[in-house]
Amino acid sequence: MSAPATRIRNFSVTALLGMVAVATTTIARAADPLPSWNHGSARQSIITFVERVTKESSPDFVPVADRIAVFDNDGTLWSEQPMYVQLAFVLDRVRQLAPQHPEWKEKEPFKSVLAGDLKAIAAAGETGLMELLAATHGGMTAEQFDKIVIDWIAAARHPKYARPYTQCVYRPMVELIAFLKANGFKVYIVSGGGVEFMRPWTAAVYGVPPEQVIGSSIKTRYEVGADGRPVIVRLPEIDFIDDKAGKPVAIHKVIGKRPIAAFGNSDGDFEMLEYVTSGPGLRLGVLVHHDDAEREVAYDRKSHIGRLERGLDEAARRSWTLISMKADWKSVFPSPTPDQ
């Protein structure tokens, strides 16, 4: 079977689920634009903002060309616990490639990965992570990496929910993206995750096309292969980290104008919200607070993943909307969902 056929076969179920979710949201929007949200101040602040910037007679009216919203991905649009999804991908890639690298049995951080020692992996810090990324993400063409990601995302399962990661997206946030798009917004994903890890599946799952996905990247090079076909080759070197202060820089470089709405969940998104909401006119900054231990995971100030401390301290002063996952969402994940 050809590579394109394999990609379609492996990803068709996930894509179908994504399209069904979008269609369901579209139908529900006529009666309620955010059906998975409880009525409260967070929901109302979002709806009021959209009404004010889209009504032509409003003093806060924003032309369609300037209606840009940016969303973080990990912890904002899908689950990031007990580890970032891309880290799970990296660990699986190390195990898959290990037979070709017998030296990894005695070399850190690969030795800890093969032993399943997550604490030791974390202790390796950014240097260790960069080494893992270089070993698992480089040395291939962009098309080859695209296929690897598609095959993995179709087969991998979340360790807690035992469902595909693409079914661990937050239903209320998928509805929110559809609501914004229906009101003339152009939606971008601005994530610390790898841009080429996200692009193969965001259109099917979120309705956000690959050209509207911004993320961290490794260096690439243009080459003409032995068969005469031009390709983009991925190099084992980090190019850009799209996190914290890197997010406003990436927004400026890729989008070229300041968005009017930003959505995040951690202090890694702080600078993005700060940049967006400091612009002129009406602005919206939103943080998802993971306070639902029953349906997901409760974490904020002391978490090593998705830490939210400064954002909690400054949200009120900066007039940012704080979404309580426990109080503001009727459901967390698409149905059927365990324990919901």
C-alpha positions as CSV (number, residue, x, y, z in Angstrom):
1,M,0.0,0.0,0.0
2,S,1.3,3.4,-0.9
3,A,2.4,6.0,1.7
4,P,-0.6,8.3,1.0
5,A,-3.0,5.4,1.2
6,T,-1.5,4.3,4.5
7,R,-1.8,7.9,5.9
8,I,-5.5,8.0,4.9
9,R,-6.2,4.5,6.3
10,N,-4.5,5.3,9.7
11,F,-5.9,8.8,10.1
12,S,-9.4,8.4,8.6
13,V,-11.1,7.5,11.9
14,T,-9.5,10.4,13.8
15,A,-10.4,12.8,11.0
16,L,-14.0,11.6,10.9
17,L,-14.3,12.2,14.6
18,G,-13.0,15.7,14.2
19,M,-15.4,16.5,11.4
20,V,-18.3,15.1,13.3
21,A,-17.4,17.2,16.3
22,V,-17.2,20.4,14.2
23,A,-20.5,19.5,12.5
24,T,-22.2,18.9,15.8
25,T,-21.0,22.2,17.1
26,T,-22.3,24.0,14.0
27,I,-25.7,22.5,14.5
28,A,-25.8,23.3,18.2
29,R,-24.6,26.9,17.6
30,A,-28.0,28.0,16.3
31,A,-29.5,27.5,19.8
32,D,-26.4,27.9,22.0
33,P,-23.0,28.9,20.6
34,L,-21.2,27.1,23.5
35,P,-23.4,24.1,24.5
36,S,-20.7,22.4,26.6
37,W,-20.2,25.5,28.8
38,N,-22.1,26.3,32.0
39,H,-23.7,29.7,32.2
40,G,-21.4,32.0,34.2
41,S,-19.1,34.9,34.1
42,A,-16.4,33.2,32.0
43,R,-18.7,32.1,29.3
44,Q,-20.5,35.5,29.3
45,S,-17.2,37.4,29.1
46,I,-16.3,35.5,25.9
47,I,-19.7,35.9,24.3
48,T,-19.9,39.6,25.2
49,F,-16.4,40.3,23.7
50,V,-17.4,38.6,20.5
51,E,-20.6,40.5,20.3
52,R,-18.9,43.9,20.9
53,V,-16.1,43.4,18.3
54,T,-18.4,42.0,15.6
55,K,-21.3,44.4,15.8
56,E,-20.8,47.2,13.3
57,S,-22.6,49.8,15.4
58,S,-20.4,49.0,18.4
59,P,-17.6,51.4,19.4
60,D,-15.5,48.3,19.8
61,F,-16.1,47.0,16.3
62,V,-13.1,45.2,14.7
63,P,-13.0,44.6,10.9
64,V,-12.8,40.9,9.9
65,A,-9.2,41.3,8.7
66,D,-8.1,42.2,12.3
67,R,-10.2,39.5,14.1
68,I,-7.3,37.2,15.0
69,A,-7.3,34.8,18.0
70,V,-4.4,32.7,19.2
71,F,-4.6,29.5,21.3
72,D,-1.9,27.6,23.1
73,N,-2.3,23.8,22.5
74,D,-1.0,21.7,25.4
75,G,-3.3,22.1,28.4
76,T,-5.4,24.7,26.6
77,L,-6.9,22.6,23.8
78,W,-6.0,19.1,24.9
79,S,-4.7,17.2,27.9
80,E,-1.1,17.7,28.8
81,Q,-1.0,15.4,31.9
82,P,0.7,13.2,32.9
83,M,3.1,14.3,30.2
84,Y,3.1,16.5,27.1
85,V,1.8,14.4,24.2
86,Q,4.9,15.1,22.1
87,L,7.0,13.8,24.9
88,A,5.1,10.5,24.8
89,F,5.8,10.5,21.1
90,V,9.5,11.1,21.7
91,L,9.7,8.2,24.3
92,D,7.9,5.8,21.9
93,R,10.3,6.9,19.1
94,V,13.3,6.2,21.3
95,R,12.0,2.7,22.1
96,Q,11.3,2.1,18.4
97,L,14.7,3.2,17.3
98,A,16.7,1.6,20.1
99,P,17.5,-1.7,18.2
100,Q,19.5,0.5,15.8
101,H,21.4,2.2,18.6
102,P,22.7,-0.4,21.1
103,E,24.8,2.4,22.7
104,W,21.7,3.9,24.1
105,K,21.5,1.1,26.7
106,E,24.3,2.8,28.6
107,K,23.9,6.4,27.4
108,E,21.7,9.0,29.1
109,P,19.1,10.2,28.7
110,F,18.3,7.3,26.4
111,K,19.1,4.7,29.1
112,S,16.4,6.3,31.4
113,V,13.9,6.3,28.6
114,L,14.4,2.6,27.9
115,A,14.2,1.9,31.7
116,G,10.9,3.9,31.9
117,D,12.5,6.2,34.6
118,L,10.5,9.4,34.1
119,K,12.1,11.1,37.1
120,A,15.6,10.6,35.6
121,I,14.4,11.9,32.2
122,A,13.0,15.0,33.9
123,A,16.3,15.4,35.8
124,A,18.2,15.5,32.5
125,G,16.6,18.9,31.9
126,E,16.4,20.9,28.7
127,T,19.8,19.5,27.5
128,G,18.5,16.0,27.8
129,L,15.3,16.8,26.1
130,M,17.1,18.5,23.2
131,E,19.2,15.4,22.7
132,L,16.1,13.2,22.6
133,L,14.4,15.6,20.1
134,A,17.4,15.6,17.9
135,A,17.7,11.8,17.9
136,T,14.0,11.2,17.2
137,H,12.9,14.2,15.0
138,G,15.9,14.8,12.7
139,G,17.6,12.8,9.9
140,M,14.6,12.5,7.6
141,T,12.6,14.4,5.2
142,A,9.6,16.5,6.2
143,E,7.3,14.1,4.4
144,Q,8.7,11.1,6.2
145,F,8.3,12.8,9.6
146,D,4.7,13.8,8.6
147,K,3.9,10.2,8.0
148,I,5.5,9.0,11.3
149,V,3.4,11.5,13.2
150,I,0.2,10.6,11.5
151,D,0.7,6.9,12.1
152,W,1.6,7.5,15.7
153,I,-1.3,9.8,16.5
154,A,-3.7,7.3,15.0
155,A,-2.4,4.4,17.1
156,A,-1.3,5.9,20.4
157,R,-3.5,5.9,23.4
158,H,-3.6,8.2,26.4
159,P,-2.3,6.3,29.5
160,K,-5.1,7.5,31.8
161,Y,-8.2,7.6,29.5
162,A,-7.2,4.7,27.1
163,R,-8.4,6.7,24.1
164,P,-6.6,8.3,21.2
165,Y,-4.9,11.6,22.1
166,T,-7.1,13.3,19.5
167,Q,-10.1,12.3,21.6
168,C,-8.5,14.0,24.7
169,V,-9.2,17.4,23.3
170,Y,-11.4,19.7,25.3
171,R,-14.8,19.8,23.9
172,P,-15.7,23.3,25.2
173,M,-12.5,24.7,23.5
174,V,-13.3,23.1,20.2
175,E,-16.7,24.7,20.4
176,L,-15.1,28.0,21.2
177,I,-12.8,27.8,18.1
178,A,-15.9,27.0,15.9
179,F,-17.8,30.0,17.6
180,L,-15.0,32.4,16.8
181,K,-14.6,31.2,13.3
182,A,-18.3,31.6,12.7
183,N,-17.9,35.2,13.8
184,G,-15.2,36.0,11.3
185,F,-12.1,35.3,13.4
186,K,-9.0,33.7,12.0
187,V,-7.7,31.3,14.6
188,Y,-4.0,30.4,15.1
189,I,-2.5,27.8,17.3
190,V,0.7,29.1,19.0
191,S,2.3,26.3,21.0
192,G,5.5,25.3,22.6
193,G,5.1,22.0,20.9
194,G,6.7,21.1,17.6
195,V,5.1,22.8,14.7
196,E,5.5,19.8,12.4
197,F,4.2,17.5,15.1
198,M,0.9,19.4,15.2
199,R,0.3,20.4,11.6
200,P,-0.6,16.9,10.3
201,W,-3.8,16.6,12.5
202,T,-5.0,20.1,13.6
203,A,-7.2,20.7,10.6
204,A,-9.2,17.4,11.3
205,V,-9.3,17.9,15.1
206,Y,-9.7,21.6,15.6
207,G,-10.6,22.9,12.2
208,V,-7.3,24.9,12.2
209,P,-5.3,24.4,8.9
210,P,-1.5,23.7,9.0
211,E,-0.6,27.2,7.8
212,Q,-2.2,28.7,10.9
213,V,-0.2,26.6,13.3
214,I,2.9,28.1,15.0
215,G,5.3,26.1,17.2
216,S,8.8,25.2,18.1
217,S,10.9,24.0,15.2
218,I,14.2,22.2,14.3
219,K,16.5,23.4,11.5
220,T,15.7,22.2,8.0
221,R,17.6,22.2,4.7
222,Y,16.5,22.1,1.0
223,E,17.9,19.3,-1.0
224,V,17.4,17.6,-4.3
225,G,17.4,13.8,-3.8
226,A,19.1,11.1,-5.9
227,D,15.8,10.7,-7.8
228,G,15.8,14.4,-8.7
229,R,12.9,15.3,-6.4
230,P,13.3,18.3,-4.2
231,V,12.8,17.7,-0.5
232,I,13.0,19.5,2.9
233,V,15.4,17.6,5.2
234,R,15.1,17.9,8.9
235,L,18.4,18.4,10.8
236,P,19.1,17.3,14.4
237,E,19.4,20.9,15.6
238,I,16.9,23.1,17.4
239,D,15.9,26.2,15.5
240,F,13.3,28.0,17.6
241,I,11.5,27.5,20.9
242,D,8.0,28.9,20.8
243,D,7.4,29.3,24.5
244,K,7.1,32.2,27.0
245,A,8.7,35.3,25.4
246,G,9.2,33.4,22.2
247,K,5.4,33.3,21.5
248,P,5.0,37.1,20.9
249,V,8.1,37.0,18.7
250,A,6.6,34.1,16.7
251,I,3.3,35.8,16.4
252,H,5.0,38.9,15.0
253,K,7.1,37.0,12.5
254,V,4.3,34.7,11.2
255,I,1.1,36.6,11.6
256,G,2.4,40.1,11.2
257,K,-0.2,41.8,13.4
258,R,-1.2,41.7,17.0
259,P,-4.2,39.4,17.7
260,I,-7.2,40.7,19.7
261,A,-7.8,37.5,21.7
262,A,-5.4,35.0,23.4
263,F,-6.1,31.7,25.2
264,G,-3.7,29.8,27.3
265,N,-3.4,27.8,30.5
266,S,0.1,28.2,32.0
267,D,2.8,30.7,32.7
268,G,4.4,29.7,29.5
269,D,1.5,31.6,27.8
270,F,1.9,34.7,30.0
271,E,3.9,36.8,27.6
272,M,1.5,35.9,24.8
273,L,-1.6,37.1,26.8
274,E,0.4,40.1,27.9
275,Y,1.3,41.1,24.4
276,V,-2.2,40.5,23.0
277,T,-4.1,42.3,25.7
278,S,-1.8,45.4,25.8
279,G,-2.8,46.4,22.3
280,P,-5.3,49.2,21.6
281,G,-9.1,48.7,21.7
282,L,-11.0,45.9,23.3
283,R,-8.9,42.8,24.0
284,L,-9.6,39.4,25.5
285,G,-7.1,37.3,27.5
286,V,-8.3,33.9,28.8
287,L,-6.6,31.3,31.0
288,V,-7.9,27.7,31.5
289,H,-7.5,26.7,35.1
290,H,-7.1,23.0,35.7
291,D,-9.1,22.6,38.9
292,D,-11.1,19.5,38.1
293,A,-9.5,16.5,39.8
294,E,-12.5,14.3,39.1
295,R,-12.9,14.7,35.4
296,E,-9.3,15.6,34.5
297,V,-6.4,16.6,36.7
298,A,-6.2,19.5,39.2
299,Y,-2.9,21.4,39.0
300,D,-1.5,24.9,38.9
301,R,1.2,26.5,41.1
302,K,3.3,23.4,41.9
303,S,3.0,21.5,38.7
304,H,6.1,20.7,36.7
305,I,3.9,20.6,33.6
306,G,1.7,23.5,32.8
307,R,2.5,25.5,35.9
308,L,0.1,28.4,36.5
309,E,1.3,30.8,39.2
310,R,2.0,34.2,37.8
311,G,-1.1,34.0,35.7
312,L,-3.3,33.2,38.7
313,D,-1.7,36.1,40.7
314,E,-2.1,38.7,37.9
315,A,-5.2,37.6,36.0
316,A,-7.6,39.9,38.0
317,R,-5.4,42.9,37.8
318,R,-5.0,42.4,34.0
319,S,-8.7,41.8,33.5
320,W,-8.0,38.3,32.1
321,T,-10.8,35.8,32.2
322,L,-10.1,32.7,34.3
323,I,-11.9,29.6,33.2
324,S,-12.6,27.1,35.9
325,M,-12.7,23.7,34.3
326,K,-14.7,22.4,37.2
327,A,-17.3,25.1,37.3
328,D,-17.5,26.4,33.8
329,W,-17.5,23.3,31.7
330,K,-20.5,20.8,31.5
331,S,-18.2,18.2,30.0
332,V,-14.4,18.1,29.4
333,F,-13.8,15.6,26.5
334,P,-15.9,14.6,23.5
335,S,-18.4,11.8,24.2
336,P,-18.3,9.0,25.1
337,T,-15.9,9.9,27.9
338,P,-14.9,7.8,30.8
339,D,-16.5,8.9,34.1
340,Q,-18.7,11.5,32.5
